[in-house]
């Protein structure tokens, strides 16, 4: 039996649901319980006049007291939005109206169980499809998705109103996992789905109008827990990694992760509209990947730059499978910038570490370059033990060189996933801004920070003062006016 959770002094200040559910609902993780629209917020510095669009950040934010122990994957999805227009800012936050949220709303209490006690698909202890993991722009709307693969929720990027809960998929699986990719040139969205029975994965394409136009099963050797994918102009890159459900726990209806160091990591390259038997698999050293930065093609090669989770090793240099699995499950990340190459003509593959020193994750870049070469990426400096992102950093993805970083205090500042926002009429790939939320738990101050992407180390060009904390969350995106259906409404 686990010892009761004892909160630290820092966590004792914020815990609307108490402390018995564990630390991930306290302090910087404490949920907000109101939806707001805020304008005319105080600003140190100046909001750039050539910054127009919306920064959207998704994350778990339970509305009601949870059942049992809480994991951040459980909480209802809430979008926090910073809408920039003509030098002015409007902040909004709103829960994603998933089917689970609506059921809770009708009941007036939490109706679902979390991954600490249940498993997706159980009828007796149902889990909610929380749509709390990722948010991207597609077909004029924002798309909120869940890491365990569910039904995407389409939102108005300005008002954050949930417009539709959609089922893009068909056939086996019938879900969409977090981290679909959008080719902004064609408007197509590529996605994957994964599940606990053969064939274990599916892959699909949604066109620029939001219609499913391609869907194929992808056979894997067994159940897997992939988290991300990549796309180039002609291909999609799917992940088969040595991380999967423990079979005994799965049979008992519980969630438990295994890492198998004897298995290779595999990446499957499939033509964008390819058949299942057209996929080509490439083997690499065993690892886990939470997040891909970008992919592109160089001649016969497909290149993928990602954040490679570094398996935990014992003193003898061998991988400790148990500790590695626990770190993955607990969202502890010790990741390095990594480049993979896959030659479609020769079948050869190679991998290399681009920066061995810096633990960075939750990447962004100029999303208009999805699927084509991009030189710059913007990531968080990551505390390897928890979801504590201590600062932001710019990288050269060719060399792995750090091109600047910023933190207001690594020990007490908590950053959100930063996203690159191109300036109006950009003159270069990195001509624009980097947007992030930052909570300072020492000063108990919340800011929205805006950086000049050309010089991150100079610090924020604008600090927007928020009236309350914004809880630690997951993924974000930037949507330009041209991507937003309701921009001029």
N, C-alpha and C positions, 0 to 999 in steps of 0.2 A: 504493500500500500504506500502511495506517495506521501511524503511529508507535506503538511499544509503550506501554502504559499505565504511567505512573509514579505510584505512590500517594503521597499527602501523608502527613505525620507522623501526622495524626489517623486516617487510614484504615489505617495500618500496624498498628494495635493489634488489629484484628479482621478476619480473612480466612480462614475455615476451608477454603476451596477454593483459596487462593492468589490471585494478583493478575492472572494472565494473561487472565482473563475480563472484565476491566474493573472500573470502580469500583462498580457496582451490586450487588456481593456483598461489599463491604468496609465497615468502619466502621459507621455507623448502619444500613446495609442488610444487614449480615452475618446469615445465617440462624441460627436455633437448631436444634439437631440432636436434641433430646429433647422428649418430651411429658411434661407434669407436671400435678399437682393440688396446689395450695398453699393452705394455710389459716393462720390466726393470724399473718398478716403484720404487721410493725410499721406503725403509723399515727400520723402527726402530725396532730393535730386529732381529729375524730370523724366516723365514718360516720353519716349521718343515719338516724334510725330510720324515717322515712317514705319511704325509698328502697328499693323492692323491685322486682326484675326482673333482667334480664341485658343487659349491654353486650357486644356481639359485634363483633369487628373482623377482617376478612379481609385477606389480603395474600399476596404471593409468598414462598415459603420452600422453595427446592429442597432435596431430601433427598440428592441425589447430585451429584457434580461434573458441571457441564453440558458439552454438546458445543459447542465453539467460543465465540464472543462471547455474552455474556449480556445480555438486556434484562429488566427486572422483570416485564413481561407474561408471561414464560416460566415462572416458578417455580411449583412445586406450591402450591396453596392451603392456607393454615393459618389456622385460627380461633383467636384469643386472646379469652377470655371472662372477664368479671368478673361474678360471680353475687352479687347483693346480696339478703340475706334476714334480716329481723329484726335489723338493725344489724351483721350480720356479712358478711364477704366471702370468697368462694372464687374463686381464679384457676385456669383450665384453659387448655391449648393442645393442639390436635390437628390433624393433617393431614386434609384432606378426602380421603376414599377414592374418588377418581375412577377411571375405567377406566385412565387413564394411570398414576396412582399405583400401582395394583395390578400393572400390567405391570412397572413399575420395581422394585417390591418383589420380584416373582418373579425378575427378572433380576439383582437386586443392583447395578444401575447405571442411569444415565440412558439411556432408550431413545428419547428424542425430541429434536427440534431446535427451535430458537427462531426468532423473527421476524427476527433479524439474518441468518439463513441460509436460511430456508425459508418456506413459505406454507401456510396451512390447506388441507387436501385433497390434498397430495402424498403418494404412497405410498412413494416412495423415501427421503424425508426427512420422516417424519411429525411433526406438531406435536401436543402433548398439549392436550386440553381440560382446562385446569388448575383451573377453578372458583375462581380466585384474586382476582376483581375485586370482587364485591359480595356482601352478605349482607343478607337481609330476613326478616321474620317473616310466615308465611302458613299458615293451616290448622293452627295449633298447633305448627308446626315452623319451623326456620330453613332458608332457601333460599340456597344458594351458587351464584353464576353467574359466567360468563366473558365478557369484553368482546367476543370474536370470535364469540359465539353458539354455545352447545353444549348439553349436557344438564345441567339443574339437578340439584344434589345436595341431598337433604332430610336435615337433621341434627336430632338431639335438641338443643335449645338449652341444656340443662343439662349433659349428659354429653359433648356434641359428637360422639357416635357418628354415623357416616354410616348412615342408615337405608335410603336408596334413591336410585338414579340414575334419573331419570325422563325420559320423552320426552313432554312436554305437547303437542308440536306434531304436525301431520299435513300431508301434502301437501308442496308445495315448501318447501325450506329445512330444515325439521325441526329447528330450533334455537330457543333462547331466549337473547337477549343479556342482558348485565348491565343493571341498573336497571329491572326490572319494578316496577310500582307497585301497592300494595295499598290498596283502599278499606276501611278498618277498620269502617265502618258496615255494608257489605254482605258483607264478607269476600272479595270478588272481587279477583283479581290480573290486571292487564293487562300484556302484554308485547309486544315486537317482536323480529323476527329479520331479519338482513340477510345477503346473499350476493352472489356475483360473476357472477350470470347473471340474465336476465329472469325474473320481474319485479323482482328485486333486494331486495324487502322483503316481510315478512308481519307480520300483527298478530293477536293472539289474546287470549282471556279464559279464565281458569281460575276455577271457582267456589269457594265457601267450603269445599267438601269435597275440593278438589284435583283436580277433574275438568275436562278441557278441554271448554268448551262453545261456543266461537266461534273461528273461524280463517279469515282471508281474505288473499289476496295483495294487495300494494300496489305498483302500478306506478310505478317511478321512471325518469327519463331515462337512467340509466346506473348503474354501480357506485358506491356511496357508502360512507362510513365513519361512520355516525351512532353516537353514544355513549349518548344518554339519550332520554327521552320524558317526557311529562307527562300527567296525567289531571285532569279536573274531575268533577263529579257525573254529568254526562251524556255527556261526550266524552273522547276520548284525543287527544293532540297528538303527531304523528310528525314527524321531522326529515329534511329533504332539504337538505344543506349542501354547499358547494362544495369538499369534501374527499373524495378518492377515490384508488383504486389507480392508479398509473402503468401504462398499458396494456402497455408493453413489458416492464416488470418482472413484471407479472401473467402475461404469456404465458411468461416465463422461469421462473415459479415462485418469484419473489422478492417481498418486501414493500417497497414504496416509496410514499410518500404524495405527492400533488399537492394544491396549493391553487390555485383558479382565481378570481382577483379579478373577472373579468368576469361571473361567475355570481351570481345572487341567492341568498340563503338563503331556504328555503321551509319553512313549518310547515303540516302538514296536520291539519285538525280533522275527526275521524270520530266519529259516534255510538258509544257504548260497544259496542253490538252491531250496528254499521253494516255495510252492504255496501261493497265496494271502490269502487263508483261514487258513494257518498255522501260521500266525503272532499272537503273544501273546502281549497284551498291558498291561503296568504297569503305574499306576498313581502316580504323585508326586506333590509337591507344585507348584503353578503357577510361572513361570519364563520364561526367554529366555536364550537360549544357542547359543552363536556364535561358540565356538570351543571346540571340544573334544580333550583330550590328547591321551588316549588309552583305549582299552577294552580288557578283557580277561575272561576266565571261571575259577571258583573255585567250583568244585563239581557241584551241581545243579544250582549254581548262575552264572549270567552274571554280571560282574563288569564294570562300566564305570566311569572313572575319567575325569572331564571336568572343564571348567571355567564357573561358573554359574553367569549370569547377575543378579545383585541384583536389584529388582524393587525399584523404588523411593517411599519412604513412607512419609506421612504427619505427623504432630506433634502427632496425635492421634494413630500412628502406622499403619494406614490403607494404602494400596497401592494407590498411585496417578497414575491412569491409563494414564492420558494425559501426564504427565511429563515423565513417563516411556517410552511411545511410542515415544516421542520426542528425548529422549536420544538414543534409539535404532536407530532411523532414522538418527540422526546426528553423529553416531558412537562414542558417549560418552559411555565409558564402566566403570562400577563399578562392577568388577567381583571378585569372590572368588573361590579358589580351592575347588572342591566338589566331593564327591564320591556317586554313585548310585549303589544299588544292586537289582537285579531282580532274584527271585527264580522261575525257570521254572517248578519245580515239585509242589510247594505249592501255587504259585501265589502271594506270599508275596513280598513286596518291602520295601526298606529303603533308606534313604539318610542322609548324614552328611557333615557338613562343615569341611574341613581339615585345613584351615588357615583363621581365621576371620579377620586378620589384614591387609593383603597385597592384593592390587588391582593389579592382574597380568593377562595377557592375551597373545594371539598369541603364543601358546605352540609348542614345538618340543621335540623330544626324539630320541632314537636310532631306526630308522625306520625299521631295520631288525626285531624288536620285535613287529611290528604291529600285533595285535590280540592275543598276549601272554603277560604274566606279564612283566611289566617294572617298575623299582623302581625310576628312575630319569627322570626329565623333566626340560626343559630350557625355560623360559618365559621372557616377557618384563614387567617391571614396567610401569604401565599405568596411564597417566593423565586422570581422569575421564571425562574431558570436551571436549577432542578432540583427534585426532590421534597423540598425542605426547607421544612417548615411551621413557621414561627418563633413562632407564638402562636395564640391563639384570640380571636374577636371576636363580639359580638352586634350585630345590625342590626335597625333598623326597616324592614321591606320596603315600607312606604308611602312614606316620605320618603328612604330610603337613609342615614339618620343612623346613625352608629356609637354604640351605647349602652353601650360599655365593651369593654375588651380586657385580655388578660393574656399575659405572657411572662416566664419565668424567665431569659431571656437570648436575644435573637433570634439572636445569632451562633453559639451553641453548643447550643441546645435544639431538639429535634425532636418535634413534636406529631403525634398521630394525629387522624383525623377525629373531631371532637367530636359527641356526640349528646345531644339533650335527653331527659331522663327525668322525666316528671311525678311530682310528689309524690303520695303517697296522698291521695285526696280533694282535688285541686287547686282553688284558688280563682280562678285566672286562667290565661290561656294560658301565661304564663311562670313560673308557680308550680311550681318543680321544680329540677332539677339538670342540670348539663352534665358529661359524663364523657369523659375522654380519657387515653390513655397519653402519657407524656413522657420522652424520653431526653435527659439532660444529658451531652454528650460531653466537656465540660470536667471535670466532677466524676466522670464515669463512674458515674452513678446513674440508675436507672430508677424511675419512679413511675407509679402510676395516680392521677390527680388528679380530685377531685370539686369542682365549683363550684356556688354558689348562682346559679341562672339569673337571679334578680332583680338580682344585683350581681356581674357577672363581674369587674369591676375590683378587687374586694376580695381576689381571689386564692382559692386552693383552701380549702375548708372541711375537706377531708381529703386528705392525701398518703399513699398506701399505698406502702410501700417494697418494691420487687421485688428479688429476688436476682441478676438478670441483665438484660441488655438485651433489649428486644422490637424486632425489626427494623421499619424503616419499612414501612408497608403502604398499602392503598388504603381501602376503604370499611367503614363500621361501621353498626350499627343498635342500637336499644333495643327490647327486648321486655318488655312488662308481664306480670305473672302471668296475667292473663286471656287472653293470647295464647299461652301455653305449655301444651301438652298434658300435659307431664310435671311441671308445677310442684309438685304435691302428692305425687308418687310417692316 
